[in-house]
Amino acid sequence: MKRVLIVSPHFPPTNAADMHRVRQSLPHFAEFGWQPSVLAVAPDFVEGRVDPLLMKTVSPDVAVTRVRALSSKITRKVGLGDLALRSLPFLYTAGAKILRNGKFDLVYFSTTAFPATVLGRVWKRQFAVLFVVDMQDPWLSDYYKDKPPSSRPPKYWFSQRLHGALEPWTMKAVDGLVSVSPDYLTTLGQRYPWLADRPQTVLPFGASEIDFEVVRGNPQPNRFFKKGANAINGVYVGRGGKDMEFALQIIFRALKLGRQTSPDLFGRIKLHFVGTDYASGHRAKHTVAPVAEAVGVAGHVAETPERVGYFEALQLLLDADFLIVPGSDDPQYTASKIYPYILARKPLLAVFDHRSTVCEVLRATNAGALLAFDQGAPGDYTSSFVSLWTDLLHRLPFTPDVGWDAFAPFTAYESTRVQCELFNDVMARADANTTVQARERLTPARPETTCSR
């Protein structure tokens, strides 16, 4: 059995989007010949919510090492809140101890706390251990490069320079890449041509039926709306942001037009947007409600920017009359949340850039109604979406006729199989390179010959 050390700073009971790949894969690694151990940050040192139910999905047999981090209450006084930077020395020390005391074949970084992945190159030099990086998001992103300063995230200048230094340094030594989007790999390949011969795979996030079994067995309170009330409740749980404004405008303009043309139908709709900001407490900002207010439908839209527990989020999906998912105007954006939305087996409306991989998934599975927009060729998206929405409302309640055979590639089991296949490819490539280097050392150099006339 080969051994892999998985570095996932966010890990249950911490509730964060970037730990689900690891969490859902852990039950299946052994089936494909890999024994996992996890290196994480203790939840007391992570900003954000904890969800104790998440621990029900993690086997007690999995070795999990948790480290501390610098307190964000202190570091934020100097403008530093990044978990990877706060925990880096502690992750290094614990990881070095694990690798020194045990035989590991691979280190796997599955996280959006990207500065932590620099440890892959450090440990590779110290312990001759291979490492793979899971690109769940772009690390060094050019998305805001041509955007006005007012729309850029806080500390944009600092983060671009930091990531601009750390990404190439890490990618110089990486042995393999996993990515949720083919575009991420294309961008990396253009920046770093040497990656062309490193094993790579495109792997969307998997989805686990186990999670829905857990929430059905442990119903969560719904703080946001009552089931069965006169309202028709549409739900979205996930991040918002400036890049979703175009999709939100389509949704809200369609709601406004629907209220004008079919008031008896659209007048009952209440849209709930929950967990739209990664920040917690008073730092969480509204990004959806201002768009609804500008369009004129604020009275039918409720936004709660603070994150909620993972199983509370699944409960909201199950309680909804229908689900509605706005997508980013960034074509590289892959909404991992689409898979639990499909597993919720609820009527689904989605608005995405036509180049997003989400469009392919929804078309292949027939899991919901899709409006695919193209900002370069604007059309009458409002009327088109009203038509899709009207058809859905007339059919409520119903269960979508999902093509589950087409959904199979997006299950946690299949996701784990693909990850392990990449791990094996990385090992095979390293063995082949070692063999070639050994032969080169053993092959005597040919003596130079001189020709005389």
FENNOR-V711703 format. One record per backbone hydrogen bond with DSSP energy under -0.5 kcal/mol. CO is the residue of the C=O (numbers start at 1). NH is the residue of the N-H. E is the energy in kcal/mol with one decimal. If there is no record, write none. Layout:
CO,NH,E
CO,NH,E
This chain:
2,35,-3.4
3,105,-2.1
3,106,-1.2
4,6,-0.7
4,37,-2.1
5,7,-0.6
5,108,-2.9
6,8,-0.8
6,39,-3.0
7,110,-1.5
9,41,-2.1
11,14,-2.1
13,51,-3.5
14,16,-0.9
16,19,-1.4
17,20,-1.1
19,23,-2.6
20,24,-2.7
21,25,-1.2
22,26,-1.9
25,28,-2.2
25,29,-1.0
26,29,-0.5
28,31,-0.7
28,32,-0.7
29,32,-1.6
29,34,-1.7
30,33,-1.8
33,2,-2.0
34,36,-0.6
35,4,-2.2
36,63,-0.6
37,6,-3.6
38,40,-0.5
38,65,-3.1
39,8,-2.4
40,67,-2.2
42,45,-2.2
43,46,-1.5
49,15,-2.5
51,54,-2.3
52,55,-1.7
53,56,-1.7
54,57,-1.7
55,58,-1.2
57,59,-0.5
59,62,-1.6
62,64,-0.6
63,38,-3.0
64,66,-0.5
65,40,-3.0
67,42,-3.2
71,74,-0.9
71,75,-2.5
72,76,-2.3
74,77,-1.2
75,78,-1.6
75,80,-2.3
76,79,-1.3
79,81,-0.6
82,86,-2.0
83,87,-2.0
84,88,-1.2
86,70,-2.0
87,90,-0.5
87,91,-2.7
88,92,-2.6
89,93,-2.1
90,94,-2.3
91,95,-2.8
92,96,-2.8
93,97,-1.8
94,98,-2.2
95,99,-2.6
96,100,-2.1
97,101,-1.9
98,102,-1.3
102,104,-0.9
105,130,-0.8
106,5,-2.5
107,109,-0.5
107,132,-2.4
108,7,-2.8
108,110,-0.8
109,111,-0.6
109,134,-2.8
112,114,-1.8
113,116,-1.9
114,117,-2.4
115,118,-1.3
116,119,-1.6
117,120,-1.7
117,121,-0.6
118,121,-0.6
118,122,-1.6
119,123,-3.2
120,124,-1.9
121,125,-1.7
122,126,-1.8
123,127,-3.5
123,129,-0.6
124,128,-1.4
130,107,-2.0
131,175,-2.4
131,176,-0.7
132,109,-2.8
133,135,-0.7
133,178,-2.4
134,111,-0.6
134,136,-1.5
135,180,-1.8
139,141,-0.9
142,145,-1.5
144,147,-1.3
148,151,-1.9
149,152,-1.3
153,156,-1.1
155,159,-2.6
156,160,-2.5
157,161,-1.5
158,162,-2.5
159,163,-2.9
160,164,-2.0
161,165,-0.9
162,165,-0.9
162,166,-2.3
163,167,-2.5
165,169,-1.0
166,170,-2.2
167,171,-2.9
168,172,-1.4
170,173,-1.5
170,174,-0.9
175,199,-0.7
176,133,-1.9
177,201,-1.7
178,135,-4.0
179,203,-3.5
181,184,-0.6
181,185,-1.0
182,186,-2.1
183,187,-2.5
184,188,-2.3
185,189,-2.6
186,190,-1.9
187,191,-1.8
188,192,-2.9
192,195,-2.2
193,196,-1.9
194,197,-0.9
195,198,-2.0
199,177,-2.1
201,179,-1.9
201,203,-0.6
207,412,-1.7
208,211,-0.7
208,212,-0.7
209,213,-2.0
210,214,-2.4
211,215,-2.0
212,216,-2.1
213,217,-1.7
214,218,-1.0
221,223,-0.7
226,229,-1.1
231,233,-0.7
232,234,-0.6
232,270,-2.3
233,321,-2.2
233,322,-1.6
234,272,-2.8
235,324,-2.2
236,238,-0.5
236,274,-2.6
241,244,-1.7
242,245,-1.6
243,329,-2.1
244,248,-2.5
245,249,-2.4
246,250,-1.6
247,251,-2.1
248,252,-2.9
249,253,-2.5
250,254,-1.9
251,255,-2.1
252,256,-2.2
253,257,-2.5
254,258,-2.9
255,259,-2.0
256,260,-1.2
257,261,-2.3
258,262,-3.0
262,265,-1.0
262,266,-2.7
262,267,-0.5
263,267,-1.6
265,268,-0.9
266,269,-1.3
268,232,-2.7
270,234,-2.5
271,273,-0.5
271,302,-2.8
272,236,-2.6
272,274,-0.6
273,304,-2.9
274,238,-2.1
276,240,-3.3
280,283,-1.7
281,284,-1.5
288,291,-0.8
288,292,-2.0
289,293,-2.6
290,294,-2.0
291,295,-1.8
292,296,-1.7
292,297,-2.6
297,300,-2.1
298,301,-1.5
300,271,-2.8
302,273,-3.2
304,275,-2.9
304,276,-0.6
305,277,-2.2
306,275,-0.7
309,313,-2.3
310,314,-2.0
311,315,-2.0
312,316,-1.8
313,317,-1.7
314,318,-2.2
315,319,-2.0
316,320,-1.2
322,235,-1.7
323,349,-2.4
324,326,-0.5
325,351,-2.4
328,353,-0.8
329,331,-0.7
330,333,-1.9
333,335,-0.6
334,336,-1.1
335,338,-1.7
336,339,-1.4
337,341,-1.7
338,342,-1.8
339,343,-2.4
340,344,-1.5
341,346,-0.7
342,345,-1.7
347,323,-3.0
348,369,-2.9
349,325,-2.5
350,371,-2.6
351,327,-2.5
352,373,-2.3
353,356,-2.1
356,359,-1.1
356,360,-0.7
357,361,-1.9
358,362,-2.6
359,363,-2.2
360,364,-2.5
361,365,-2.2
362,366,-1.5
362,367,-0.8
365,403,-3.1
369,350,-2.2
370,372,-0.6
371,352,-1.9
371,373,-0.7
373,354,-2.7
374,377,-1.5
375,378,-0.5
379,381,-1.9
380,384,-1.8
381,385,-2.5
382,386,-2.3
383,387,-2.0
384,388,-1.9
385,389,-2.8
386,390,-2.9
387,391,-2.0
388,392,-1.9
389,393,-2.6
390,394,-2.1
391,395,-0.9
392,395,-0.7
392,396,-0.9
393,396,-0.6
398,400,-0.5
400,402,-1.6
402,404,-1.4
403,406,-0.5
403,407,-1.1
404,408,-0.9
405,408,-0.5
407,410,-2.4
408,411,-1.8
410,207,-1.5
411,415,-2.3
412,416,-2.3
413,417,-2.0
414,418,-2.1
415,419,-2.1
416,420,-2.5
417,421,-2.1
418,422,-2.1
419,423,-2.3
420,424,-2.4
421,425,-1.9
422,426,-2.5
423,427,-2.3
424,428,-2.6
425,429,-2.5
426,430,-2.1
427,431,-2.5
428,432,-2.4
429,433,-2.4
430,434,-2.3
431,435,-2.2
432,436,-2.3
433,437,-2.5
434,438,-2.3
435,439,-2.3
436,440,-2.2
437,441,-1.8
438,442,-1.9
439,443,-1.9
442,444,-0.6
